[in-house]
Amino acid sequence: MKLPFFSLVLAFCGLALMSFLSVKKKPITVYLVGDSTMSIKDPKAYPETGWGVPFATFFDPSVAIDNHAKNGRSTKTFLTEKRWQTVEGALKKGDYVFIQFGHNDEVKTKASYATEEEFTQNLTRFVTEARKKKAIPILITPAARRKFDANGKIEPTHEAYSALVREVAKKEKVCLIDLDKKSQELLQSYGPEDSKKLFLHLQPGQHPNYPEGKADDTHFNERGALEMAQIVLAEVKALKLDLAKRITAPAVTP
């Protein structure tokens, strides 16, 4: 009786070891490149929050989120400031690069302005160079601004540059997360007044960082950032990316 029992124990241990080895995941890094709507903020800017901050909390320990997004940046300044080159140099096989630009590229009065041709070329470069490193690029349209017409209907504010992101994704056969479209739908569901709850809208004296108050329809507060992160996570699942298998926390409505 002892021999069969001992054999069963060995078999069980072997199966347990095989199971452990089969579920052990290779560590990967998800790089976030983009602008202020994605970035980590200085404490003096809180409660302004980029969606990349809550996004980083939804993955198991095999995933490292490396957020390189920065306020005021565009595809153009990501190159001139060597920010993209830093990311490209660190990429390894199996990593992801989430690329979200447009907010600053499209504003002609800013030094970050990139023409539509330049924007297309820069996005294509990011995709090409990521793939050369055997990383996986994901293109993301810019998050919607809070803008409603007189009838309470959300108005698009990134039409030209969002369309360019979609065109590059189609031409280069890159996975696309249409955050512009999805976030417009979200803001419409909230409506003109309640959608303020997602953005940096503060009354005078409400927060020490903004003693005179703030009415910002571009940048998110913590709740808005979480809502945007939820959209991106849902799209990661819908696209059936391998990365989706590493999402651990359930979606939570703030």
C-alpha positions in Angstrom: 0.0 0.0 0.0 2.9 2.4 0.8 4.4 2.2 -2.7 1.3 3.1 -4.7 0.6 6.0 -2.2 4.2 7.2 -2.6 3.9 7.0 -6.3 0.6 9.0 -6.2 2.3 11.7 -4.1 5.2 11.9 -6.6 2.7 12.1 -9.5 0.8 14.8 -7.8 3.9 16.8 -7.1 5.0 16.4 -10.7 1.7 17.7 -12.0 1.8 20.6 -9.6 5.3 21.5 -10.8 4.2 21.3 -14.4 1.2 23.4 -13.7 3.3 26.0 -12.0 5.8 26.1 -14.9 2.9 26.4 -17.4 1.3 29.4 -15.8 4.6 31.2 -15.1 4.6 34.2 -17.4 7.5 35.9 -19.1 8.0 39.4 -17.7 7.1 42.1 -20.2 7.0 45.9 -20.1 4.2 48.1 -21.4 5.5 51.4 -22.5 3.1 54.4 -22.5 4.1 57.3 -24.8 1.8 60.3 -25.2 0.7 63.5 -23.7 -0.8 64.9 -20.4 -4.0 62.9 -20.7 -1.9 59.8 -20.1 1.0 61.0 -18.0 2.1 60.8 -14.3 1.7 64.2 -12.7 3.7 66.3 -10.3 2.1 66.5 -6.9 1.5 70.2 -7.4 -0.9 69.3 -10.3 -3.2 67.0 -8.3 -6.0 66.1 -8.6 -5.1 66.2 -12.3 -4.5 62.6 -13.2 -3.4 60.9 -16.5 -5.2 57.6 -17.3 -1.9 55.8 -17.4 -1.7 56.0 -13.6 -4.8 53.8 -12.8 -4.1 51.7 -15.9 -0.9 50.5 -14.3 -2.7 49.0 -11.3 -4.7 46.4 -13.3 -2.0 43.9 -14.2 -0.4 40.9 -12.5 3.3 41.1 -11.4 4.6 39.8 -14.8 3.7 43.3 -16.3 5.7 46.4 -15.7 4.1 49.7 -16.8 6.7 52.3 -17.9 4.9 55.6 -18.4 6.9 58.0 -20.6 3.9 60.3 -21.4 4.5 63.9 -20.6 2.4 67.1 -20.5 2.5 69.2 -23.6 4.2 66.6 -25.8 3.5 65.6 -29.3 4.9 63.1 -31.8 7.3 65.9 -32.9 8.6 66.8 -29.5 8.9 63.2 -28.5 11.5 62.9 -31.2 13.3 66.3 -30.8 13.6 65.7 -27.1 14.8 62.1 -27.6 12.0 60.7 -25.6 11.0 58.2 -28.2 14.6 57.2 -28.8 14.9 56.3 -25.0 11.8 54.0 -25.3 12.9 52.5 -28.6 16.3 51.7 -27.1 14.8 49.8 -24.2 12.3 47.7 -26.1 12.6 44.0 -26.2 10.7 41.2 -27.8 7.1 40.8 -26.5 6.9 44.3 -25.0 4.0 46.6 -25.8 4.0 50.3 -26.8 0.8 52.2 -26.3 1.0 55.3 -28.5 -1.4 58.2 -27.9 -0.9 61.6 -29.5 -2.9 64.3 -31.2 -3.8 66.8 -28.5 -0.7 68.9 -28.9 0.2 67.9 -32.5 -3.0 69.6 -33.8 -2.6 73.0 -32.1 -0.9 75.3 -34.6 0.0 78.0 -32.0 2.2 75.5 -30.0 5.8 74.7 -30.6 4.7 71.0 -30.4 2.6 71.4 -33.6 3.1 68.8 -36.2 1.5 69.0 -39.6 -0.8 66.2 -40.7 2.0 64.9 -42.9 4.5 65.0 -40.1 2.1 63.4 -37.6 1.5 60.5 -40.0 5.2 60.1 -40.6 6.0 60.2 -36.9 3.4 57.6 -36.0 4.6 55.4 -38.8 8.1 55.7 -37.5 7.1 54.7 -34.0 5.3 51.6 -35.3 8.1 50.6 -37.6 10.8 51.0 -35.0 8.8 49.2 -32.4 8.3 46.3 -34.7 12.0 46.1 -35.6 12.5 45.4 -31.9 9.8 42.7 -32.0 7.6 44.8 -29.7 3.9 45.3 -30.2 2.7 48.8 -31.0 -0.9 49.8 -30.2 -2.2 53.1 -31.6 -4.7 55.1 -29.6 -6.7 58.1 -30.8 -6.6 61.2 -28.4 -9.0 61.2 -25.5 -12.0 63.5 -26.1 -12.3 67.0 -24.7 -15.4 67.9 -22.8 -17.3 70.1 -25.4 -21.1 70.1 -25.9 -23.2 72.0 -28.2 -26.3 74.1 -27.2 -28.5 70.9 -27.5 -26.3 68.9 -25.1 -24.6 66.8 -27.8 -20.9 66.1 -27.5 -18.8 67.8 -30.2 -15.7 66.1 -31.6 -12.5 68.1 -31.1 -9.9 65.8 -32.7 -11.5 64.9 -36.0 -8.6 65.4 -38.3 -5.8 63.9 -36.1 -7.9 61.0 -34.9 -8.7 60.2 -38.5 -4.9 60.1 -39.2 -4.3 57.7 -36.3 -7.0 55.4 -37.8 -5.5 55.7 -41.2 -2.0 54.7 -40.0 -3.4 51.8 -38.0 -5.2 50.5 -41.1 -2.3 51.0 -43.4 0.3 49.5 -41.1 -2.1 46.8 -39.8 -1.7 47.9 -36.2 -4.2 47.3 -33.4 -6.2 50.5 -32.7 -7.9 51.7 -29.6 -10.3 54.4 -30.6 -10.3 56.3 -27.3 -11.6 59.5 -29.0 -14.8 57.7 -30.1 -15.2 55.7 -26.9 -14.6 58.7 -24.6 -17.1 60.8 -26.6 -19.7 58.1 -26.0 -18.8 58.1 -22.3 -19.1 61.9 -22.0 -22.4 61.9 -23.8 -23.7 59.3 -21.3 -22.8 61.7 -18.5 -24.2 64.8 -20.2 -23.0 68.4 -20.2 -23.2 68.9 -16.4 -22.3 65.6 -14.9 -19.3 65.1 -17.2 -17.6 67.8 -15.2 -17.1 65.2 -12.6 -14.5 63.5 -14.8 -12.4 66.6 -15.4 -10.4 69.1 -13.5 -13.3 71.3 -12.3 -12.8 72.8 -8.9 -14.4 75.6 -7.0 -12.3 78.4 -5.5 -10.8 77.1 -2.2 -11.7 73.5 -2.9 -8.1 72.3 -3.4 -4.9 73.9 -2.2 -3.2 73.4 -5.5 -5.9 75.6 -7.2 -6.9 78.2 -4.6 -8.7 80.2 -7.3 -10.5 77.1 -8.7 -10.1 75.5 -12.1 -12.3 74.7 -15.1 -10.4 72.4 -17.4 -12.2 70.4 -20.0 -9.1 68.6 -21.3 -7.4 67.1 -18.2 -8.9 64.4 -16.0 -9.3 64.1 -12.3 -8.8 60.8 -10.6 -12.3 59.6 -11.4 -12.0 60.6 -15.1 -8.6 59.0 -15.4 -10.0 55.7 -14.1 -12.9 55.9 -16.5 -10.5 56.3 -19.4 -8.3 53.5 -18.2 -11.4 51.3 -18.0 -12.0 52.1 -21.7 -8.5 51.1 -22.7 -8.6 47.9 -20.6 -11.9 46.9 -22.2 -10.4 47.5 -25.6 -7.4 45.4 -24.8 -9.8 42.6 -24.0 -11.9 43.2 -27.1 -8.8 43.0 -29.3 -7.9 39.7 -27.7 -4.3 40.8 -27.0 -2.2 38.4 -25.1 -1.8 41.3 -22.6 -5.4 40.8 -21.7 -4.5 37.5 -20.0 -2.4 39.5 -17.5 -5.2 41.8 -16.3 -6.1 40.8 -12.8 -8.4 43.4 -11.2 -12.0 43.4 -12.3 -13.5 46.5 -13.9 -15.0 48.8 -11.3 -17.4 51.7 -11.9 -16.1 54.7 -9.9 
